[in-house]
């Protein structure tokens, strides 16, 4: 691959959700972006940072879906290149095998239906790379079996070429190149878009801690119409769902579901250690919502997972969203803040992971 471009640690791939592109100037400033090298599909940006060591301290971090040190780039047109898979796999082995990644994960820069060719090419490249890396891989052949704290080789390919680097799934922002996988929603079982948001949150939170065991009892605030409720029930959880609005008819009578038609503020504080997890997707004022979460967290077992949707309605600027987020974190005591992420199925909102106690 004589045309490959060697990268320093100052070169990074970051992914900015389309809804946050109006804030890109602010994001780049806080990230210390010295230069935008290239804009790539799916919100990916190849940037050079002034001081990469400060990346994980930046207020902009929660706006990013993905961040990866770009250690190898090959600007090319794979679709027009004979033997691309073999050449790419050989070069990846030469450059990264001695570092013994736990996994090699390859994805298309454009995962949409328009990128079908490159999704297939990514699958073929991953298969060949796994053969070449077989003697050094550290056990995680399946993408979602990666240890979130061990280094993986992530590879992105598209019409612009190949881009690769090593990071832990936790540091990069997920187990898949670009973040989380696409959640397919179809059929009569779909209650609302929020269901996919729940699936994605439960997938991504494993970068930071295990999900609750099946049979655990969730307290869900702002549950109607029940998209998230359905996903929790389908995973074998018990759910107490609170909302003044009606739940979807398909959920009525489910043996593992208790519905309380009332305002969350009127729900009495539960007995200690009654619940093992809490999910809050309440609409409206996020500060009012976090106060209810803290009040009701008295009923959680120590170490329980809390998933909180930060609604940013009314905050129209980068600075305003940051200020709201920081105030929610401040008011969340005694919950422990694990991470704030922007999911594919989040709109102008973010998902915050906490742990109780």
C-alpha positions as CSV (number, residue, x, y, z in Angstrom):
1,X,0.0,0.0,0.0
2,X,2.5,2.5,-1.1
3,X,0.0,5.4,-1.1
4,X,-0.9,4.9,2.6
5,X,-0.5,8.0,4.8
6,X,1.2,7.4,8.2
7,X,-0.6,9.2,11.0
8,X,0.5,10.6,14.4
9,X,-1.4,10.4,17.6
10,X,-2.7,13.9,16.9
11,X,-4.9,12.6,14.1
12,X,-8.3,11.5,15.2
13,X,-11.6,10.3,13.8
14,X,-14.5,11.8,15.7
15,X,-18.2,11.5,14.9
16,X,-20.6,14.4,15.5
17,X,-24.4,13.8,15.2
18,X,-26.1,15.8,12.5
19,X,-28.3,17.6,15.0
20,X,-25.1,19.0,16.7
21,X,-23.4,20.2,13.5
22,X,-24.5,23.8,14.2
23,X,-22.3,23.6,17.3
24,X,-19.3,22.3,15.4
25,X,-17.3,25.5,15.8
26,X,-17.8,25.3,19.6
27,X,-17.0,21.6,19.7
28,X,-13.8,22.0,17.7
29,X,-12.7,24.8,20.0
30,X,-13.2,22.8,23.1
31,X,-11.6,19.7,21.7
32,X,-8.6,21.7,20.6
33,X,-8.9,20.9,16.9
34,X,-6.0,22.5,15.1
35,X,-7.2,21.4,11.6
36,X,-10.1,19.7,9.9
37,X,-8.4,17.3,7.5
38,X,-11.5,15.8,5.9
39,X,-15.3,15.5,6.4
40,X,-16.4,11.9,6.0
41,X,-19.9,10.3,5.8
42,X,-22.1,9.7,8.8
43,X,-20.8,12.7,10.7
44,X,-17.3,11.4,10.8
45,X,-14.5,14.0,10.9
46,X,-10.8,13.5,10.4
47,X,-9.2,16.1,12.6
48,X,-5.9,17.0,14.1
49,X,-5.8,17.9,17.8
50,X,-3.5,20.4,19.5
51,X,-3.3,18.2,22.6
52,X,-4.9,14.8,22.5
53,X,-4.2,14.2,26.2
54,X,-6.9,16.8,27.0
55,X,-9.6,15.1,24.8
56,X,-11.2,13.2,27.6
57,X,-11.5,16.2,29.8
58,X,-13.3,18.3,27.2
59,X,-16.9,19.5,27.8
60,X,-17.5,18.6,24.1
61,X,-16.9,14.9,24.7
62,X,-20.6,14.2,25.4
63,X,-21.6,15.6,22.0
64,X,-19.4,13.0,20.2
65,X,-20.7,9.5,19.3
66,X,-17.2,8.2,18.4
67,X,-13.6,9.1,18.9
68,X,-10.6,7.0,17.7
69,X,-6.9,7.8,17.3
70,X,-6.3,7.6,13.6
71,X,-3.1,5.6,13.3
72,X,-3.4,4.5,9.7
73,X,-5.2,6.1,6.7
74,X,-5.3,4.9,3.1
75,X,-7.0,7.4,0.9
76,X,-8.2,5.4,-2.1
77,X,-11.3,4.1,-3.9
78,X,-11.7,0.5,-2.8
79,X,-14.5,-0.2,-5.3
80,X,-12.1,0.4,-8.2
81,X,-9.1,-1.4,-6.7
82,X,-8.3,-5.0,-7.6
83,X,-7.4,-7.1,-4.6
84,X,-8.3,-4.4,-2.0
85,X,-9.3,-6.9,0.7
86,X,-6.0,-8.8,0.6
87,X,-3.9,-5.7,0.4
88,X,-5.8,-4.0,3.3
89,X,-5.7,-7.1,5.5
90,X,-2.0,-7.6,4.9
91,X,-1.2,-4.0,5.8
92,X,-3.4,-4.1,8.9
93,X,-1.5,-7.2,10.1
94,X,1.9,-5.6,9.4
95,X,1.0,-2.4,11.3
96,X,-1.1,-3.7,14.2
97,X,-0.6,-7.4,14.8
98,X,2.4,-6.9,17.1
99,X,0.2,-5.0,19.5
100,X,-2.1,-8.0,20.0
101,X,-5.6,-6.4,19.7
102,X,-8.4,-8.3,21.4
103,X,-10.5,-8.0,18.3
104,X,-10.5,-6.7,14.7
105,X,-13.8,-4.8,14.0
106,X,-14.5,-3.4,10.6
107,X,-17.4,-1.2,9.6
108,X,-18.6,0.9,6.7
109,X,-18.3,4.7,7.0
110,X,-21.8,4.9,5.7
111,X,-23.9,2.2,7.4
112,X,-27.1,3.3,5.7
113,X,-28.8,1.3,2.9
114,X,-26.9,3.5,0.4
115,X,-23.6,2.1,1.8
116,X,-24.6,-1.6,1.1
117,X,-21.5,-2.2,-1.0
118,X,-19.2,-1.1,1.7
119,X,-21.0,-3.0,4.4
120,X,-20.4,-6.1,2.4
121,X,-16.8,-5.1,1.8
122,X,-16.3,-4.5,5.5
123,X,-17.6,-8.0,6.3
124,X,-15.2,-9.5,3.8
125,X,-12.3,-7.5,5.1
126,X,-13.0,-8.4,8.7
127,X,-13.2,-12.1,7.8
128,X,-9.8,-12.0,6.0
129,X,-8.3,-9.9,8.8
130,X,-9.4,-12.4,11.4
131,X,-7.6,-15.2,9.5
132,X,-4.4,-13.1,9.4
133,X,-4.7,-12.0,13.1
134,X,-5.7,-15.4,14.4
135,X,-2.4,-16.1,16.2
136,X,-2.5,-12.8,18.1
137,X,-6.2,-12.0,18.8
138,X,-6.9,-12.0,22.5
139,X,-10.1,-13.9,22.5
140,X,-12.9,-11.5,21.4
141,X,-13.9,-12.8,18.0
142,X,-17.5,-11.7,18.4
143,X,-17.9,-7.9,18.3
144,X,-20.1,-7.7,21.4
145,X,-17.9,-10.0,23.4
146,X,-15.1,-7.4,23.6
147,X,-13.8,-6.4,27.0
148,X,-14.6,-2.7,27.2
149,X,-11.3,-2.0,28.8
150,X,-9.0,-3.8,26.4
151,X,-7.6,-2.5,23.1
152,X,-9.3,-3.4,19.8
153,X,-8.5,-2.6,16.3
154,X,-11.3,-0.5,14.7
155,X,-11.3,-0.1,10.9
156,X,-13.6,2.1,8.8
157,X,-13.9,1.8,5.0
158,X,-15.9,3.8,2.4
159,X,-15.5,5.4,-1.0
160,X,-12.9,7.7,0.6
161,X,-10.6,4.9,1.6
162,X,-9.6,3.0,4.8
163,X,-9.1,4.5,8.3
164,X,-7.9,2.5,11.3
165,X,-6.7,2.8,14.9
166,X,-6.7,1.1,18.2
167,X,-8.7,2.0,21.3
168,X,-10.7,0.3,24.0
169,X,-14.5,0.2,23.3
170,X,-15.1,2.3,26.4
171,X,-12.7,5.0,25.3
172,X,-13.9,5.0,21.7
173,X,-17.6,5.0,22.4
174,X,-18.9,1.6,21.7
175,X,-18.2,-1.9,20.3
176,X,-18.8,-1.1,16.7
177,X,-16.9,1.3,14.4
178,X,-18.7,4.6,14.7
179,X,-20.4,3.7,18.0
180,X,-23.5,1.5,18.5
181,X,-25.1,-0.7,15.9
182,X,-28.3,0.1,14.0
183,X,-31.4,-1.0,15.9
184,X,-34.1,-2.4,13.6
185,X,-37.6,-1.5,14.5
186,X,-40.4,-3.2,12.6
187,X,-43.7,-5.1,13.2
188,X,-46.7,-4.9,15.4
189,X,-44.5,-5.3,18.6
190,X,-43.1,-1.8,18.2
191,X,-44.7,0.6,20.7
192,X,-42.7,3.8,20.1
193,X,-39.3,5.1,18.9
194,X,-38.2,5.1,22.5
195,X,-37.9,1.3,22.4
196,X,-34.9,1.5,20.2
197,X,-33.4,4.2,22.5
198,X,-33.7,1.7,25.3
199,X,-32.1,-1.1,23.4
200,X,-29.2,1.1,22.4
201,X,-28.7,2.4,26.0
202,X,-28.7,-1.1,27.4
203,X,-26.2,-2.1,24.7
204,X,-23.9,0.8,25.3
205,X,-24.0,0.9,29.1
206,X,-22.1,-2.4,29.2
207,X,-19.0,-0.4,28.2
208,X,-19.2,1.0,31.8
209,X,-20.9,-1.7,33.9
210,X,-23.0,-4.9,33.6
211,X,-26.7,-4.6,32.9
212,X,-29.1,-5.8,35.7
213,X,-29.8,-9.5,35.8
214,X,-33.0,-10.9,34.3
215,X,-35.8,-10.8,36.8
216,X,-34.6,-7.4,38.2
217,X,-37.2,-4.9,39.1
218,X,-37.1,-1.6,37.2
219,X,-38.9,1.6,38.3
220,X,-39.7,3.5,35.1
221,X,-40.6,7.2,35.2
222,X,-42.5,8.8,32.3
223,X,-43.2,5.4,30.8
224,X,-46.1,6.1,28.4
225,X,-46.8,4.9,25.8
226,X,-44.5,2.0,26.8
227,X,-41.8,1.7,24.1
228,X,-39.0,1.3,26.7
229,X,-41.3,-0.8,28.9
230,X,-41.8,-3.3,26.2
231,X,-38.0,-3.7,25.7
232,X,-37.5,-4.2,29.5
233,X,-40.3,-6.8,29.7
234,X,-38.9,-8.6,26.6
235,X,-35.6,-9.0,28.5
236,X,-37.2,-10.7,31.4
237,X,-37.4,-7.8,33.8
238,X,-40.2,-6.7,36.1
239,X,-41.3,-3.1,35.6
240,X,-43.3,-0.6,37.7
241,X,-44.3,2.0,35.1
242,X,-45.4,5.5,36.2
243,X,-47.1,8.0,34.0
244,X,-50.3,10.1,33.9
245,X,-50.9,9.1,30.3
246,X,-52.2,5.7,29.2
247,X,-49.9,2.8,28.3
248,X,-50.1,1.0,25.0
249,X,-52.9,-1.6,24.9
250,X,-50.5,-4.4,24.1
251,X,-48.9,-4.0,27.5
252,X,-52.1,-4.1,29.6
253,X,-52.2,-7.2,31.7
254,X,-48.6,-8.3,31.3
255,X,-47.8,-10.4,34.4
256,X,-44.4,-8.6,35.1
257,X,-45.8,-5.1,34.7
258,X,-47.4,-2.8,37.3
259,X,-48.8,0.4,35.9
260,X,-49.4,3.5,38.1
261,X,-51.5,6.1,36.3
262,X,-50.3,9.2,38.3
263,X,-47.8,12.0,38.3
264,X,-44.3,10.9,39.2
265,X,-44.2,13.6,41.9
266,X,-47.2,11.9,43.6
267,X,-45.6,8.4,43.6
268,X,-44.6,7.6,47.2
269,X,-41.0,7.0,48.1
270,X,-40.5,3.2,48.0
271,X,-39.0,1.1,50.7
272,X,-35.2,0.7,50.7
273,X,-33.7,-1.9,48.3
274,X,-37.1,-2.5,46.6
275,X,-35.8,-1.9,43.0
276,X,-32.6,-2.9,41.2
277,X,-32.8,-0.3,38.4
278,X,-34.4,3.0,37.4
279,X,-35.2,4.4,34.0
280,X,-36.3,8.0,33.5
281,X,-37.5,9.4,30.2
282,X,-39.8,12.1,31.5
283,X,-40.7,15.0,29.2
284,X,-40.3,18.5,30.3
285,X,-37.9,20.1,32.8
286,X,-34.8,17.9,33.3
287,X,-34.0,19.5,36.6
288,X,-37.4,18.6,38.0
289,X,-36.9,15.1,36.6
290,X,-33.6,14.6,38.2
291,X,-35.0,15.7,41.6
292,X,-37.6,13.0,41.3
293,X,-35.0,10.4,40.3
294,X,-32.9,11.3,43.4
295,X,-36.0,11.2,45.6
296,X,-37.0,7.8,44.4
297,X,-33.5,6.4,44.3
298,X,-34.0,5.8,48.0
299,X,-35.7,2.7,46.9
300,X,-32.8,1.4,44.9
301,X,-30.3,-1.3,46.0
302,X,-26.7,0.0,46.2
303,X,-25.0,-0.2,42.9
304,X,-28.3,-0.1,40.9
305,X,-28.2,1.2,37.4
306,X,-30.0,4.5,36.6
307,X,-30.6,5.6,33.0
308,X,-31.7,9.2,32.6
309,X,-32.7,11.1,29.5
310,X,-31.5,14.6,29.6
311,X,-34.2,16.6,27.7
312,X,-32.7,19.8,26.3
313,X,-35.8,21.5,25.1
314,X,-35.4,25.3,25.5
315,X,-31.6,25.1,25.4
316,X,-30.7,26.3,22.0
317,X,-26.9,26.7,22.3
318,X,-23.9,24.7,23.1
319,X,-23.2,26.6,26.3
320,X,-26.8,26.3,27.5
321,X,-26.8,22.5,27.0
322,X,-23.5,22.2,28.8
323,X,-24.8,24.3,31.7
324,X,-28.0,22.2,32.0
325,X,-26.0,19.0,31.9
326,X,-23.6,20.2,34.6
327,X,-26.5,21.3,36.9
328,X,-28.2,17.9,36.5
329,X,-25.0,16.2,37.5
330,X,-24.6,18.5,40.5
331,X,-28.2,17.8,41.6
332,X,-27.9,14.0,41.1
333,X,-26.0,13.4,44.4
334,X,-25.8,10.8,45.8
335,X,-25.9,9.0,42.5
336,X,-22.5,8.4,40.8
337,X,-22.2,9.7,37.3
338,X,-20.8,7.0,34.9
339,X,-21.0,8.6,31.5
340,X,-23.1,10.9,29.3
341,X,-23.7,9.7,25.7
342,X,-25.6,10.8,22.6
343,X,-27.3,7.7,21.1
344,X,-28.3,7.2,17.5
345,X,-31.9,7.4,18.6
346,X,-31.4,10.5,20.8
347,X,-32.5,13.7,19.2
348,X,-31.9,17.0,20.9
349,X,-31.3,15.1,24.1
350,X,-28.6,12.9,25.8
351,X,-28.6,9.8,27.9
352,X,-26.8,9.8,31.3
353,X,-25.8,6.6,33.1
354,X,-25.6,6.7,36.9
355,X,-25.1,4.2,39.6
356,X,-26.9,4.3,42.9
357,X,-25.2,4.6,46.3
